Amino acid sequence: MKNRVCMALISSLSAALLLCGCSKVSEAKAGGDNGKVRILYPGEETDEMANFIEKELNPKLKSEIGEEVEIVYKGWDQYWEQKDIMLSAGDDIDLYWDGLADIGIMVNKKQCQPLDELIEKYGQDLQKVIPQSQMDGGKVDGVQYGIPSAYAPSSAMFQLVCVRQDLMDEVGMKNIETPDDLTEYAEKVAKAHPELSGPADVIYKPLTRYFQDEQLTWCSAGESVVYGEDSKKAYSYFETDTFKKIAKYNRSMYEKELYRDELTTNYNERDTRIQQGTYIWVEGSVGKENEIISAVRTNAPDAVLKSYILAPEKKKYITSCGGEVLCVPYSASNPEGAVKFLNWFYGSEDNYMFAIYGPEGENYTIKGDKIELKDPAFGGYFYEWMFRNQNYQKFTTDVSDEFIDNYKNWDKDAVQSDVMAFHFDNSKVKNEQTAIGEVINTTMMPILCGYVDYDEAFPQAQKKLKDAGMDKYLEEVQRQLDDYLAAGK
């Protein structure tokens, strides 16, 4: 879910750092298990989380698997940049989370090591609840480099809009299926509540679903290239007619003063904004309303969230094996402990619930197939969405049976993308990718967000994209896609 600035490293320095990282791995294996798993983790540390890890989780882990965990926090606004810096520098990190779509690039950057032997030796339990079809999404050239962690319904991922349903009800809106519906909703709320801040997000992926003529699936690092599921071709996303339509729609939202500048200037803070309780929508995913409602209600106690899919008549595609991946870098001093921790996490429903919610009776009680939170604002300890597994997942008692039934059947008629396990190898176009990423972040994103006018800004932006090597990059993506499809993978 995110824009990442690709970092170019001087080749000699990269080689030195890689040798340093490999040396650390060798030392770790020679020295054996050190009993501490250092986890790089997005977000801010809380007293509650620190207390849980020190007094409850670590004693349990130490007793059961001989390991403890240490969390290294990096705020959401800097997580991906800091992750790249820390892993390139060979920092002692044993486990980290990222988006599955980038795993091919992470492999080329030497940020994640092969896990096949470690999983075979220490991961027997996690393999029982993460099916092979899911695990295959973490493979590059047949080697398991990551563990896809979000095993749950995932079709039309990031193509939904999560809205303040309480505000929709107040202004008399019944449904949202089109961009015009979104505009009407924003206008009515702005009139009824001028003190609120409007949308928290320019929602370009849900809008892509609506405006596209065929399913466009992102298929290379970042957001630069999409795959047409009907045409079987790769396209430069920013040169599609879909991009043009979205840019013009978002521009109209700025012109109507429904969007604020921060949506473009601080794009990656969109989830933080919606949780402030003064914003009216954000990009959604299946079940996101339940993931963030506690945080929203901290600031807006009466808030109700609901997700809507634009163009509901269109097919829903499963485009990846869950979207989330857990990796062990070469710089890890305790790779065995990292896999042992994940195996413990997925080893039983009791462990899964303990890691996310703590001991039963402390923060929650089991009520049939649901959990009842003692404090409705409690969002759990480890992020539930990061480790989600449909074999163990439970909903809180305030989630309706209707939602749960819809959730469980969400993928019923979904179509698997041709490229759901395709991972682009950028080794031949690294320089082009870096240059393209710079153009996207500095020039194309403001157009996409509607911050500047498409007709005025696009010609020069397109020239910059071409000068950065977009055609060469696109040709390489298409070549790899043709090989991938021909092999029937």
C-alpha positions in Angstrom: 0.0 0.0 0.0 2.8 3.0 -0.7 5.2 5.2 -2.6 8.9 4.2 -2.1 11.8 6.3 -3.2 14.3 3.9 -4.8 17.9 4.4 -3.4 20.9 4.1 -5.7 24.0 2.8 -4.0 27.6 3.1 -5.3 28.5 -0.4 -6.5 31.7 -0.7 -4.5 30.0 0.3 -1.3 27.1 -2.1 -2.0 29.6 -5.0 -2.4 31.4 -4.0 0.8 28.1 -3.9 2.7 27.0 -7.2 1.3 30.2 -8.9 2.4 29.7 -7.3 5.8 26.2 -8.7 5.9 27.3 -12.2 4.8 30.0 -12.1 7.4 27.5 -11.4 10.1 25.3 -14.3 9.0 28.3 -16.7 9.1 29.2 -15.5 12.6 25.6 -16.0 13.7 25.5 -19.5 12.3 28.8 -20.4 13.9 27.8 -18.9 17.2 24.4 -20.5 17.3 21.1 -19.1 18.6 21.6 -15.9 20.6 18.0 -15.9 22.0 17.0 -12.4 20.8 15.0 -11.6 17.7 15.2 -8.0 16.6 12.1 -7.0 14.5 12.0 -3.9 12.4 8.5 -2.6 12.8 6.5 0.3 11.4 4.8 2.7 13.8 5.5 4.3 17.2 6.2 2.5 20.4 3.5 2.6 23.1 3.9 2.0 26.9 1.3 -0.8 26.6 3.2 -2.6 23.9 6.5 -2.3 25.7 5.0 -3.6 28.9 3.3 -6.5 27.1 6.5 -7.6 25.5 8.6 -7.3 28.6 6.3 -8.8 31.1 4.1 -11.2 29.2 5.3 -12.1 25.7 9.0 -12.5 26.2 8.7 -14.7 29.3 6.3 -16.9 27.4 8.6 -17.1 24.3 11.6 -17.7 26.5 9.9 -20.6 28.2 8.4 -22.2 25.0 11.0 -21.6 22.3 14.0 -20.2 24.0 13.7 -16.8 22.2 12.8 -13.2 23.1 11.9 -10.3 20.8 13.1 -6.8 20.6 11.1 -4.3 18.5 12.9 -1.6 16.5 10.3 1.0 15.7 10.3 3.4 12.7 7.4 5.8 12.1 5.2 5.2 9.1 6.5 8.4 7.4 10.0 7.1 7.4 9.7 3.3 7.6 10.6 2.3 4.0 13.5 4.8 3.6 14.9 3.8 7.0 14.4 0.1 6.2 16.6 0.5 3.1 19.2 2.4 4.9 19.4 0.0 7.8 19.5 -3.1 5.7 22.1 -1.7 3.3 24.3 -0.7 6.3 24.1 -4.3 7.6 22.3 -3.3 10.8 21.4 -6.2 13.1 17.8 -6.9 12.1 16.4 -10.4 12.2 12.9 -9.9 10.8 11.1 -7.1 8.9 7.8 -6.5 7.1 7.2 -5.1 3.7 4.9 -5.2 0.7 5.0 -8.5 -1.3 5.0 -6.6 -4.6 8.5 -5.5 -4.0 10.1 -8.8 -3.1 11.9 -9.1 -6.4 13.6 -5.8 -5.8 14.4 -6.7 -2.2 16.1 -9.9 -3.5 18.2 -7.9 -5.9 19.2 -5.4 -3.2 20.3 -8.4 -1.0 17.8 -7.4 1.6 16.3 -10.9 2.2 18.0 -14.3 2.4 16.7 -17.7 1.3 14.4 -19.3 3.9 13.9 -22.8 2.5 16.2 -24.6 4.9 15.1 -22.5 7.8 11.4 -23.2 7.2 12.1 -26.9 6.7 13.9 -27.0 10.0 12.0 -24.5 12.2 8.7 -23.7 10.3 6.7 -26.9 10.3 3.7 -25.4 12.1 3.4 -22.2 10.1 3.2 -24.4 6.9 0.1 -26.1 8.3 -1.9 -22.8 8.3 -0.2 -21.0 5.3 -1.0 -23.0 2.2 1.7 -23.7 -0.4 -0.2 -21.5 -2.9 0.2 -18.6 -0.5 3.9 -19.4 0.2 4.6 -19.5 -3.5 4.0 -15.8 -3.6 7.2 -15.3 -1.6 9.3 -17.2 -4.1 11.7 -15.7 -6.6 13.1 -18.1 -9.2 11.9 -21.0 -7.1 13.6 -19.8 -3.9 11.6 -18.9 -0.8 12.8 -15.4 0.1 9.8 -14.3 2.2 6.7 -15.5 4.0 3.5 -14.0 2.7 1.7 -13.3 6.0 -1.7 -12.0 5.2 -3.7 -15.2 4.3 -7.2 -13.9 4.0 -9.7 -12.7 1.4 -7.9 -10.3 -0.9 -9.6 -9.7 -4.2 -9.9 -6.0 -5.3 -7.2 -5.2 -2.7 -6.8 -1.4 -2.3 -9.7 -0.8 -4.7 -12.2 0.1 -1.9 -13.0 3.4 -0.2 -13.3 3.3 3.6 -15.7 6.1 4.6 -17.3 7.6 7.7 -20.6 5.8 7.5 -22.0 7.9 10.4 -21.6 11.0 8.3 -23.0 9.3 5.2 -26.1 8.5 7.2 -26.4 12.0 8.6 -26.3 13.6 5.1 -28.7 11.0 3.6 -26.3 9.2 1.3 -27.2 5.5 0.8 -24.4 4.1 -1.3 -21.1 4.9 -3.1 -20.4 3.3 -6.4 -19.0 6.1 -8.6 -16.7 9.2 -8.4 -19.8 11.4 -8.6 -21.1 9.7 -5.5 -17.8 10.5 -3.7 -18.0 14.1 -4.8 -21.6 14.4 -3.6 -20.7 12.9 -0.2 -17.8 15.2 0.2 -19.9 18.3 -0.7 -22.7 17.4 1.6 -20.4 16.7 4.6 -18.5 19.9 3.9 -21.8 21.9 4.1 -23.1 20.1 7.2 -19.7 20.1 9.0 -17.4 22.9 7.8 -15.2 22.2 10.8 -14.1 18.8 9.4 -11.1 18.3 7.1 -12.7 16.5 4.1 -11.1 13.4 2.4 -7.9 12.0 3.9 -6.7 10.5 0.6 -6.9 11.0 -3.2 -7.7 7.2 -3.5 -6.2 6.8 -6.9 -6.3 3.0 -6.8 -10.1 2.8 -6.2 -10.4 5.4 -9.0 -8.2 3.3 -11.2 -10.7 0.4 -10.8 -13.5 2.7 -11.9 -11.9 4.4 -14.8 -9.9 1.5 -16.3 -11.1 -0.2 -19.5 -9.6 -3.5 -18.4 -8.1 -4.7 -15.1 -4.8 -3.0 -14.6 -2.6 -4.9 -12.2 0.6 -3.2 -10.9 3.4 -5.6 -11.8 6.8 -4.0 -11.2 8.5 -2.1 -8.4 6.7 1.0 -7.3 3.7 2.2 -9.3 5.2 2.8 -12.7 4.0 -0.2 -14.7 0.6 -2.1 -14.9 -0.4 -5.3 -16.6 -3.6 -5.4 -18.7 -5.3 -8.6 -17.8 -7.2 -8.7 -21.2 -4.5 -7.4 -23.5 -1.7 -9.4 -21.7 0.5 -6.3 -22.2 2.5 -4.0 -19.8 1.7 -0.3 -19.8 3.3 2.8 -18.4 0.6 3.6 -15.8 1.3 7.4 -16.0 0.8 7.3 -19.8 -2.6 5.6 -19.7 -6.0 7.2 -20.3 -7.0 5.9 -16.9 -4.3 8.1 -15.3 -5.5 11.1 -17.2 -9.1 10.6 -16.0 -8.1 10.2 -12.4 -5.9 13.3 -12.5 -8.7 15.3 -13.9 -11.1 14.0 -11.3 -8.8 14.8 -8.5 -8.1 18.2 -10.0 -11.8 19.0 -9.9 -11.8 18.1 -6.2 -9.1 20.6 -5.5 -10.9 23.2 -7.6 -14.0 22.7 -5.5 -11.9 23.1 -2.3 -12.8 19.6 -1.2 -9.1 18.4 -1.2 -6.5 20.0 1.0 -2.8 20.5 0.0 -1.6 18.0 2.5 -3.2 15.1 0.5 -0.4 15.7 -2.0 2.4 17.2 0.0 2.1 14.5 2.8 0.5 11.7 0.8 1.9 8.8 2.9 0.2 10.2 6.0 -3.2 9.3 4.7 -3.9 6.5 7.3 -2.7 8.8 10.1 -5.1 11.5 8.9 -8.2 9.3 8.9 -7.4 8.2 12.4 -7.6 11.8 13.6 -11.4 11.6 13.4 -11.8 14.7 11.3 -11.5 13.2 7.8 -14.2 11.4 5.8 -12.5 8.8 3.7 -9.3 6.9 2.9 -8.3 4.1 0.6 -9.8 0.9 1.9 -9.2 -2.8 1.7 -11.2 -5.9 2.8 -11.9 -5.4 6.5 -9.9 -2.2 6.9 -12.8 -0.5 8.7 -12.4 -3.0 11.6 -8.6 -2.5 11.7 -8.7 1.2 12.2 -12.0 1.9 14.0 -10.5 1.8 17.5 -8.0 4.5 16.6 -10.6 6.7 14.9 -12.9 6.4 17.9 -10.2 7.6 20.1 -10.8 11.0 18.5 -14.4 10.6 17.2 -16.2 8.3 19.7 -19.3 8.0 17.6 -17.6 7.2 14.3 -18.7 4.3 12.2 -16.7 3.1 9.2 -17.7 1.2 6.2 -16.0 0.2 2.9 -17.5 0.6 -0.5 -16.1 -0.7 -3.8 -16.4 1.5 -6.9 -17.8 -0.1 -10.0 -19.2 -3.1 -8.1 -20.3 -4.7 -11.4 -16.7 -5.2 -12.5 -14.8 -8.4 -11.8 -12.7 -8.6 -8.6 -9.1 -9.8 -9.2 -6.8 -11.4 -6.7 -3.6 -9.7 -7.6 -1.1 -11.0 -5.0 -0.7 -13.6 -2.3 -2.0 -11.3 0.4 0.1 -8.2 -0.2 2.3 -8.5 3.0 5.6 -10.3 3.4 7.9 -11.1 6.3 11.6 -11.4 5.5 14.9 -12.2 7.1 17.8 -10.0 5.9 21.3 -11.3 5.3 22.5 -9.1 8.2 20.4 -11.0 10.7 22.4 -12.4 13.6 19.5 -14.7 14.6 17.7 -15.9 11.4 16.8 -19.2 13.1 15.1 -17.3 15.9 13.2 -15.2 13.5 11.6 -18.3 11.8 11.1 -20.0 15.2 9.2 -16.9 16.4 7.0 -16.9 13.3 6.4 -20.6 13.7 5.4 -20.1 17.3 3.1 -17.2 16.2 1.2 -19.4 13.8 1.7 -22.6 15.8 -1.8 -22.4 17.4 -4.8 -20.2 17.8 -3.8 -19.6 21.4 -0.4 -18.2 20.4 -1.9 -16.1 17.6 -4.5 -14.6 19.9 -1.9 -14.0 22.7 0.5 -12.1 20.4 -2.2 -9.9 19.1 -4.5 -9.4 22.0 -2.6 -10.7 25.1 -3.9 -13.3 27.6 -7.6 -14.1 27.4 -9.4 -12.3 30.2 -7.0 -9.4 30.3 -8.1 -7.4 27.3 -10.8 -9.6 25.9 -13.0 -12.6 26.4 -14.2 -15.2 23.9 -17.9 -14.9 23.0 -18.8 -17.8 20.7 -16.9 -17.2 17.5 -16.1 -13.6 18.4 -14.1 -11.7 20.9 -15.4 -9.0 23.3 -12.9 -6.3 24.1 -13.0 -4.8 27.6 -12.0 -1.5 26.0 -13.4 -0.9 22.6 -10.5 1.4 21.8 -8.0 -1.3 22.3 -6.4 -2.1 18.9 -4.2 -5.0 20.0 -0.5 -5.4 20.4 1.1 -6.8 17.2 -0.8 -5.6 14.1 -3.5 -8.1 13.3 -3.4 -7.3 9.6 0.3 -7.9 9.4 0.0 -11.5 10.6 -3.6 -12.2 9.5 -4.5 -15.8 9.0 -8.1 -16.9 8.2 -7.6 -20.1 10.2 -7.4 -18.1 13.4 -8.9 -14.7 12.6 -11.7 -13.6 15.0 -13.9 -10.5 14.8 -15.0 -8.4 17.7 -18.6 -8.5 19.0 -19.5 -5.2 17.4 -18.9 -6.6 13.9 -22.1 -7.7 12.3 -22.8 -11.2 11.1 -23.7 -9.7 7.8 -20.2 -8.2 7.4 -18.5 -11.5 8.5 -20.5 -13.5 6.0 -19.7 -11.0 3.2 -16.0 -11.1 4.2 -15.8 -14.9 4.2 -17.4 -15.0 0.7 -15.5 -12.0 -0.7 -13.3 -14.1 -3.0 -16.0 -16.5 -4.1 -16.3 -15.2 -7.6 -12.9 -13.6 -7.8 -10.5 -14.0 -10.7 -6.8 -14.8 -10.1 -4.5 -12.4 -11.9 -2.2 -13.8 -14.4 0.7 -12.1 -12.6 -0.2 -12.7 -8.9 3.1 -14.4 -8.3 5.2 -12.5 -10.8 8.2 -10.7 -9.4 10.1 -8.3 -11.6 13.9 -8.5 -11.7 15.2 -5.0 -12.0 18.9 -5.9 -12.3 19.2 -4.8 -15.9 17.3 -1.4 -15.4 18.4 -0.3 -11.9 19.5 3.2 -13.1 16.3 3.7 -15.1 14.1 2.6 -12.1 15.8 5.0 -9.8 15.4 7.9 -12.3 11.8 6.9 -13.0 11.0 6.8 -9.3 12.3 10.3 -8.9 10.1 11.6 -11.8 7.1 9.8 -10.3 7.6 11.3 -6.8 8.4 14.9 -7.9 6.4 15.3 -11.1 3.8 12.6 -11.7 2.3 12.3 -8.2 1.3 16.0 -8.0 -0.5 15.5 -11.4 -2.1 12.2 -10.2 -3.3 13.9 -7.0 -4.8 16.8 -8.9 -2.5 19.2 -7.2 -1.5 20.6 -10.6 -3.5 20.7 -13.9 -3.0 17.6 -16.1 -3.2 19.5 -19.4 -0.7 22.1 -18.3 1.8 19.8 -16.6 1.7 16.4 -18.3 3.6 17.1 -21.5 6.7 18.2 -19.7 6.3 15.4 -17.1 6.0 12.8 -19.8 9.2 14.1 -21.4 10.9 13.7 -18.1 9.6 10.1 -17.8 10.9 9.3 -21.3 14.2 10.9 -20.5 14.5 8.8 -17.4 14.3 5.6 -19.5 10.7 4.6 -19.2 10.6 2.9 -22.7 13.6 0.8 -21.9 12.2 -0.1 -18.5 8.8 -1.0 -19.9 10.4 -3.2 -22.6 12.3 -5.1 -19.9 9.1 -5.6 -17.9 7.3 -6.9 -21.0 10.1 -9.3 -21.8 10.0 -10.8 -18.4 6.2 -11.0 -18.4 6.3 -12.8 -21.8 8.7 -15.3 -20.4 6.7 -15.7 -17.2 3.4 -16.3 -19.1 5.0 -18.6 -21.6 6.3 -20.8 -18.8 2.8 -21.0 -17.4 3.9 -20.0 -13.9 
